[in-house]
Amino acid sequence: EREWTPNGHPRRAAVSSFGISGTNAHVILEQAPALAEDPPTEPVAPTPTGPALWPLSAHSRKALRAQAERLRSHAVEHPELDFSAVARELATGRSSLAHRAAVVAADRDEALAALDALANDQDHPALHRGETTTPARLAFLFTGQGSQHPGMGRELHTTHPEFATAFDTACAALDPHLDHPLRDIVFAHEDTPEAALLHQTRYTQPALFALQTALHHLLEHWGITPHYLAGHSIGEIAAAHAAGILTLEDAATLVTTRGRLMQALPTHGAMIAIQATEDEILPLLNERVSIAAINSTTSLVIAGDEPDVQHIAQTLATRGRRTKRLTTSHAFHSPHMDPVLDEFHRTATQLTYHTPHTPLITNNGDPTTPEYWTHHIRRTVRYHDTVHTLHTHGTTHHLELGPHPTLTPHTPNTTPLLHHNHPETHTLLTALATTHTHGHTPTPPTTTHTHPNLPTYPFQ
């Protein structure tokens, strides 16, 4: 059969007919028109260096092991495979099924060893496994003061451009309220004058806010978003910003004012963590000592005048209870905070509060009001109640956003993003691997548009 093109040129075509019984099909076969060349693509931002995360999933454990064997053999046959391209293809080009595993490997040899262990149903330090039929309800937890350390976030700032951008943006909003550039303080090396400033409350609190805000942006970049947000003390301001209650500028004003006013208070207070229940402590308190935080049913912190706090701690110690004095400059969440409440309230009333786009779990009032943040300085941090509320809302997995895990011991099914003295990128990817095994597969960045031709699914 002959056809004519729109330009008046003849086009040759062939007709083929085939069929079974009463069913016939007629197919016209012809040369496809030439495809135009793809337009040049914009360069892609550099990928993070260091470890890579390879997520896998299957309908059964047997299929998961077979998939690991296929991927391992393919990687052996193709040593030129780009680590980040494989990671992204596994995350975006495959279905997310119930039986899951993730490999967090620093290099090719470690990846092959972890895949070999999975193929043989064995354990390996770089291998993480889990099973989920329904993605976990996820909450982000923002750490309170005391978890900071010099250099926190420095490695992520070097290796993850999205983290660096978010951190620098936060510092740009905070620096006009500070006497020294915050980034220089946070990234200072230990035993330097700049590093010593990090432990002053006026810098500690903005530093934690900047780090936590950057971690939140990094998780969003990987496609991980929470169902709920929660924070411990100063961590609630970063959580409120992440929830959309406070803009970056207003959150920066609130957190720097809070740190500055607290720093100016007398330093004759103390804070001690005690193994005890709230009912045991209440009869021992006086007007100079308060319960600063209730972290679990048997773990709390008292704060106030040092002699009174020490006396209460000694009383519990004679009963065989563990006590630990916290390294803090002031007695937070105690009567020592009363002198700054009025001035802080004036600042809080000048801010604009928005309806959150992500629920923020609190147990002391409405975080969209200035009164909430004023009393937030003074009231007990009832973190145990927050954990209970998250449980009633059905959360089954939590990520702790902070420089060191302090909430993880008090919160079931929690994974910290960072850990002091551990490589930051590896710790981050390990947390994301755990998130994958709980039903939320992260989407890693890549430097290339290539899609590696990986082995197909091993149907059983």
C-alpha positions in Angstrom: 0.0 0.0 0.0 1.3 3.5 -0.8 0.7 6.6 1.3 1.7 10.2 0.8 3.5 12.4 3.4 2.2 15.9 4.3 5.0 17.2 2.1 3.7 15.3 -1.0 6.4 12.6 -1.0 5.4 9.0 -1.4 5.8 6.8 1.6 6.2 3.0 1.3 4.3 0.8 3.6 3.7 -2.9 4.1 0.6 -4.7 5.3 0.7 -7.8 7.4 -2.3 -9.9 8.5 -2.5 -12.6 11.0 -5.0 -14.2 13.3 -6.4 -17.2 15.2 -9.8 -18.6 14.5 -12.2 -15.7 13.9 -9.8 -13.0 15.2 -7.6 -11.2 12.7 -5.3 -8.2 13.1 -4.0 -5.9 10.4 -0.7 -4.2 11.2 0.9 -1.5 9.0 4.7 -1.5 9.2 6.7 1.5 8.0 9.9 3.3 8.7 9.6 5.6 11.7 10.4 9.2 11.1 13.9 10.4 12.2 13.9 11.6 15.8 15.2 15.1 16.5 18.2 15.2 18.8 17.5 15.9 22.4 18.3 19.5 23.5 21.3 19.9 25.6 20.5 19.4 29.3 21.5 21.7 32.2 24.4 20.5 34.3 23.4 18.7 37.4 24.7 19.7 40.8 27.5 17.5 42.2 26.4 14.5 44.1 27.5 13.9 47.7 30.7 12.1 48.0 31.3 9.2 50.3 28.9 6.3 51.1 26.0 5.4 48.9 22.6 4.0 49.8 21.2 1.2 47.6 17.6 0.3 48.5 16.0 -3.0 47.5 12.5 -4.5 47.9 10.7 -7.6 46.9 7.4 -9.6 47.4 9.2 -12.3 49.4 12.4 -12.9 51.3 13.4 -15.4 48.6 12.9 -12.9 45.8 14.9 -10.3 47.9 17.8 -12.6 48.2 17.7 -13.4 44.5 17.6 -9.8 43.6 20.7 -9.2 45.8 22.5 -12.0 43.9 21.6 -10.6 40.5 22.6 -7.1 41.5 25.9 -8.3 42.9 26.7 -10.3 39.8 25.9 -7.3 37.6 28.1 -5.0 39.7 31.0 -7.5 39.4 30.5 -7.7 35.6 30.2 -3.9 35.3 32.8 -2.2 37.5 32.2 1.1 35.7 28.7 1.4 37.4 28.2 4.9 38.9 27.3 4.4 42.6 24.9 7.4 42.7 23.2 6.5 39.5 22.5 2.9 40.7 21.2 4.3 44.0 18.8 6.6 42.3 17.6 4.0 39.8 16.9 1.5 42.6 14.9 4.2 44.5 12.9 5.6 41.6 12.8 2.8 38.9 11.5 0.0 41.0 8.3 -0.7 42.9 8.3 -0.4 46.7 7.4 -3.9 48.0 6.9 -5.4 51.4 10.3 -7.2 52.0 13.0 -4.6 52.1 16.8 -4.2 52.5 19.2 -1.3 52.1 23.0 -1.3 51.6 25.0 1.6 53.0 28.5 1.1 51.6 31.5 3.3 51.5 32.9 1.7 48.4 32.3 -1.0 45.8 33.9 -3.8 47.8 31.7 -3.2 50.9 28.6 -3.0 48.6 29.4 -6.4 47.1 30.0 -7.9 50.5 26.7 -6.6 51.8 24.8 -7.9 48.8 26.5 -11.3 49.1 25.4 -11.4 52.8 21.8 -10.6 51.8 21.9 -13.2 49.0 22.9 -15.8 51.6 20.5 -14.5 54.3 23.3 -13.4 56.5 24.0 -10.2 58.5 26.5 -7.5 57.6 27.3 -4.1 59.1 26.4 -2.4 55.9 23.1 -4.2 55.5 19.7 -3.2 56.9 16.6 -5.3 56.6 12.9 -4.9 57.4 9.4 -5.8 56.4 6.5 -3.5 55.9 3.1 -3.8 54.2 2.1 -0.2 55.1 4.5 2.7 55.2 5.2 3.8 58.8 3.6 7.0 60.1 6.7 9.1 60.5 7.6 11.9 62.9 10.6 14.3 63.0 12.0 15.0 66.5 14.1 18.2 67.1 16.7 17.9 69.8 17.0 20.3 72.7 20.0 22.1 74.2 23.0 20.0 75.4 23.5 18.0 72.2 25.7 20.5 70.5 29.4 20.0 69.8 32.0 21.9 67.8 32.1 21.0 64.1 28.5 19.7 64.0 27.3 19.6 60.4 30.7 20.5 58.9 31.0 17.2 56.9 27.4 17.5 55.6 28.1 21.1 54.6 31.0 20.0 52.5 29.4 16.9 50.9 25.7 17.9 50.5 25.0 21.1 48.6 21.3 21.2 49.7 22.4 21.1 53.3 25.0 23.8 52.8 22.5 26.1 51.1 19.9 25.7 53.9 22.4 26.1 56.6 24.0 29.2 55.1 20.5 30.7 54.5 19.6 30.1 58.2 22.9 31.7 59.3 22.2 34.7 57.1 18.9 35.2 59.0 20.5 34.7 62.4 23.7 36.6 62.1 22.2 40.2 62.2 21.1 39.3 65.8 24.5 38.0 66.9 27.9 39.5 67.6 29.9 36.9 65.7 29.1 35.0 62.5 27.4 31.8 63.5 28.9 29.5 60.9 32.4 30.3 62.1 31.4 29.3 65.6 29.6 26.1 64.6 32.4 24.8 62.3 35.2 25.9 64.6 37.7 23.2 65.7 37.7 22.1 69.3 39.8 23.9 71.8 39.6 27.2 70.0 38.0 30.5 71.2 35.3 30.2 68.6 34.4 26.7 69.6 34.1 27.8 73.2 31.4 30.3 72.2 29.2 27.4 70.9 28.5 26.5 74.5 27.2 29.9 75.4 23.4 29.9 75.4 23.2 33.0 73.1 25.0 31.0 70.4 24.0 27.4 71.3 20.3 27.9 70.6 20.7 29.6 67.2 23.3 27.0 66.2 21.0 24.2 67.0 18.2 25.9 65.1 20.4 26.4 62.0 21.6 22.7 62.0 18.1 21.3 62.5 16.6 23.5 59.8 19.3 22.4 57.4 18.7 18.7 58.3 15.0 19.2 57.7 15.7 20.7 54.2 18.1 17.8 53.5 15.4 15.2 54.3 12.9 17.0 52.1 15.5 17.0 49.3 15.6 13.2 49.6 11.8 13.0 49.5 11.3 12.2 53.2 8.4 14.2 54.7 6.9 13.6 58.2 3.3 13.1 59.3 4.1 14.9 62.5 6.7 17.2 64.1 7.8 17.5 67.7 10.6 19.1 69.6 12.3 19.2 73.0 12.6 22.7 74.5 14.6 24.9 72.1 14.0 22.2 69.4 10.4 23.2 69.3 11.3 26.5 67.6 13.0 24.7 64.7 10.0 22.3 64.6 7.6 25.3 64.5 9.5 26.7 61.5 9.5 23.4 59.8 5.7 23.2 60.4 5.2 26.6 58.7 4.1 28.4 61.9 7.1 30.8 61.8 8.9 32.2 58.8 12.7 31.9 58.9 13.0 35.6 59.8 10.5 35.4 62.6 12.0 32.1 63.9 15.5 33.7 63.8 14.2 36.6 65.8 12.6 34.4 68.4 15.5 32.0 68.9 18.2 34.7 69.1 16.1 36.8 71.5 15.6 33.7 73.7 19.2 32.8 73.8 20.3 36.4 74.5 17.9 36.9 77.4 18.8 33.6 78.9 22.5 34.3 78.6 22.1 37.5 80.6 20.5 35.8 83.6 22.6 34.9 86.7 24.5 31.7 86.5 24.1 30.4 90.0 21.6 27.7 89.0 22.0 24.0 88.3 20.2 21.3 86.4 20.4 17.6 87.4 18.9 14.6 85.7 17.3 12.1 88.1 16.0 8.6 87.9 12.6 9.2 89.5 8.9 9.7 88.8 7.1 13.0 88.9 5.1 11.9 91.9 8.3 11.2 93.8 9.8 14.5 93.0 6.9 16.8 93.6 6.9 16.6 97.4 10.6 17.6 97.5 10.3 20.8 95.4 10.1 24.4 96.8 9.7 27.8 95.3 13.3 27.8 94.1 13.3 24.5 92.2 11.1 23.2 89.4 10.8 20.1 87.3 12.5 21.3 84.1 11.7 18.3 81.9 9.9 14.9 82.1 11.5 12.7 79.5 10.0 9.4 80.5 8.1 7.8 83.3 11.3 7.4 85.3 13.6 10.1 83.9 13.3 13.8 84.6 15.4 16.9 85.2 15.1 19.4 88.0 16.4 23.0 87.8 16.8 26.0 90.2 19.1 27.2 92.9 22.1 25.0 93.1 22.0 24.1 96.9 18.4 23.1 96.7 18.8 21.1 93.5 21.8 19.3 94.9 19.9 18.5 98.1 17.1 16.9 96.2 19.5 14.9 94.0 21.3 13.7 97.1 18.1 12.6 98.7 17.2 10.5 95.6 20.8 9.2 95.4 20.5 7.7 98.9 17.5 5.8 97.7 19.7 4.2 95.0 18.6 6.4 92.1 21.0 7.5 89.4 21.6 11.3 89.1 23.7 13.3 86.7 24.5 17.0 86.7 24.0 18.5 83.2 26.6 20.8 81.7 24.5 24.0 81.4 25.2 27.7 82.1 21.7 28.4 83.5 18.8 26.7 85.2 16.4 26.6 82.3 12.6 26.0 82.8 12.9 27.1 86.4 12.1 30.3 88.5 15.4 31.6 87.2 13.7 32.4 83.9 11.0 34.7 85.4 13.0 38.0 85.1 13.0 37.8 81.2 9.5 36.7 80.5 8.0 40.2 80.0 10.7 41.3 77.6 10.6 38.0 75.7 6.8 38.3 75.5 7.1 41.8 73.8 9.3 40.2 71.1 6.9 37.2 70.7 4.0 39.6 70.2 5.7 41.3 67.2 5.9 38.0 65.2 3.4 36.6 62.8 2.0 33.1 63.4 0.6 30.9 60.6 -1.5 27.8 60.5 0.9 24.8 60.3 0.9 22.7 57.2 2.3 19.8 59.2 0.9 19.1 62.7 3.3 20.1 65.5 2.7 18.0 68.6 2.8 20.1 71.8 1.3 19.5 75.3 1.5 23.0 76.8 -0.9 25.1 74.6 -1.2 26.6 71.2 2.1 27.2 69.4 0.5 29.8 67.1 0.2 32.3 69.9 2.9 34.6 71.5 1.8 33.4 75.0 2.8 29.8 74.1 6.4 30.8 73.4 6.6 33.1 76.4 5.6 30.4 78.9 7.7 27.9 76.9 10.8 29.2 78.6 9.4 28.7 82.1 7.1 25.6 81.9 8.1 22.0 82.3 9.1 20.3 79.1 6.7 17.3 79.1 8.4 15.3 76.4 7.0 12.0 77.7 3.5 13.4 77.1 4.6 14.3 73.6 5.8 10.7 72.9 2.5 9.4 74.2 0.5 11.8 71.9 2.6 10.7 68.9 1.8 7.1 69.8 -1.9 7.8 70.0 -1.7 9.4 66.5 -0.2 6.1 65.2 3.4 7.1 64.6 5.6 4.0 64.3 8.9 5.5 63.3 10.8 8.6 64.3 13.9 10.5 63.1 15.8 12.6 65.5 17.1 15.8 64.0 20.1 17.0 66.0 23.8 16.8 66.3 23.7 13.9 68.8 21.0 11.5 70.0 19.4 12.7 73.2 15.7 11.9 72.5 16.3 8.5 70.9 16.8 6.7 74.3 13.4 8.1 75.5 11.5 7.4 72.2 10.7 4.0 70.9 11.5 3.2 67.2 13.7 6.3 66.8 16.8 6.7 64.6 19.2 9.6 65.0 20.4 11.4 61.9 23.7 12.3 63.4 26.0 11.0 66.2 29.0 12.8 67.8 32.3 11.3 66.6 30.6 9.3 63.9 31.0 10.2 60.1 28.0 12.4 59.4 27.2 11.2 55.9 27.4 7.5 56.9 25.2 8.1 59.9 22.7 10.1 57.8 22.5 7.3 55.2 22.1 4.7 57.9 19.1 6.6 59.2 17.7 6.8 55.7 18.2 3.1 55.2 16.2 2.4 58.3 13.5 4.8 57.0 13.4 2.7 53.8 12.9 -0.5 55.7 10.0 1.2 57.4 8.2 2.1 54.2 9.7 5.4 53.1 12.2 5.1 50.4 14.6 8.1 50.0 15.4 9.5 46.6 19.1 10.2 46.4 20.6 12.9 44.2 22.8 12.0 41.3 25.3 13.7 39.0 24.2 12.1 35.8 21.0 11.6 33.7 22.1 8.1 32.8 19.8 5.2 33.8 22.0 2.1 34.4 20.5 -1.1 32.9 20.1 -3.0 36.1 19.0 -6.7 36.4 15.2 -7.2 36.2 13.0 -8.4 39.0 13.6 -12.1 39.9 10.0 -13.3 39.6 9.5 -16.4 41.7 
